């Protein structure tokens, strides 16, 4: 089976290629570098991590307030 390399679009054999789905180690490392540089993104709320962290902090502060009221 032949597939296209996702980096350079070169057609390569899938079964005999140790770098599949890439055509070479070079393309594999280019892809890894793009992940490391955060060039690939998943769709979603841009600030979801910050929102969750703020909610956790609010929960902790409200629990601390309850303890001091007792």
PEDA-V322365 format. One record per residue. N is the residue number from 1. RES is the residue in one letter. PHI is phi in whole degrees, 0 to 359 (NA if undefined). D_CENTER is the distance of its C-alpha to the mean C-alpha in Angstrom with 1 decimal. Layout:
# PEDA-V322365
n=<N & N>
res=<RES & RES>
phi=<PHI & PHI>
d_center=<D_CENTER & D_CENTER>
This chain:
# PEDA-V322365
n=<1 & 2 & 3 & 4 & 5 & 6 & 7 & 8 & 9 & 10 & 11 & 12 & 13 & 14 & 15 & 16 & 17 & 18 & 19 & 20 & 21 & 22 & 23 & 24 & 25 & 26 & 27 & 28 & 29 & 30 & 31 & 32 & 33 & 34 & 35 & 36 & 37 & 38 & 39 & 40 & 41 & 42 & 43 & 44 & 45 & 46 & 47 & 48 & 49 & 50 & 51 & 52 & 53 & 54 & 55 & 56 & 57 & 58 & 59 & 60 & 61 & 62 & 63 & 64 & 65 & 66 & 67 & 68 & 69 & 70>
res=<X & X & X & X & X & X & X & X & X & X & X & X & X & X & X & X & X & X & X & X & X & X & X & X & X & X & X & X & X & X & X & X & X & X & X & X & X & X & X & X & X & X & X & X & X & X & X & X & X & X & X & X & X & X & X & X & X & X & X & X & X & X & X & X & X & X & X & X & X & X>
phi=<NA & 252 & 227 & 267 & 295 & 291 & 265 & 249 & 66 & 287 & 281 & 221 & 287 & 282 & 293 & 267 & 261 & 290 & 256 & 304 & 273 & 272 & 274 & 205 & 296 & 301 & 294 & 298 & 289 & 299 & 296 & 300 & 298 & 294 & 295 & 296 & 275 & 58 & 278 & 263 & 225 & 263 & 295 & 161 & 291 & 299 & 253 & 300 & 295 & 293 & 297 & 298 & 295 & 295 & 296 & 297 & 296 & 295 & 298 & 295 & 291 & 289 & 292 & 295 & 294 & 295 & 295 & 285 & 284 & 288>
d_center=<28.4 & 27.2 & 23.7 & 22.4 & 20.0 & 16.9 & 17.3 & 21.2 & 22.4 & 24.9 & 26.2 & 26.0 & 27.2 & 24.6 & 26.8 & 28.1 & 25.0 & 23.3 & 20.3 & 19.7 & 18.1 & 18.6 & 22.2 & 22.2 & 20.6 & 20.5 & 18.2 & 16.0 & 15.8 & 15.3 & 12.1 & 10.9 & 12.1 & 10.3 & 6.8 & 8.7 & 10.3 & 7.4 & 9.3 & 7.0 & 6.5 & 7.0 & 10.6 & 11.9 & 14.0 & 13.2 & 14.8 & 14.1 & 13.3 & 16.5 & 18.4 & 17.8 & 18.8 & 21.9 & 22.8 & 22.7 & 24.9 & 27.2 & 27.7 & 28.6 & 31.0 & 32.7 & 33.1 & 34.6 & 36.9 & 38.1 & 39.0 & 41.0 & 42.9 & 44.3>
